[in-house]
Amino acid sequence: MKKYLVFMSIGFELIGAVLVALYLAEYLEEKYPTKGLLTMGLIFVVLAGWFVHITYLLKKLNKKDGNGT
């Protein structure tokens, strides 16, 4: 696996995840008006999930290189 492809895709993953969360939140806000709290909550959940995903991905890359402990 080429490292530069992995690091290049990280930004696209974040943008895609945030856009999906925004569209989902917009749809849910129409059904259940929460004055933006639902949108903020979904964005925070997506960001937390993205950070966990990136952490596991970087650990996996580190182990493949043989530099992991």
Secondary structure by P-SEA (a helix, b strand, c coil): ccaaaaaaaaaaaaaaaaaaaaaaaaaaaaaccccaaaaaaaaaaaaaaaaaaaaaaaaaaaaaacccc
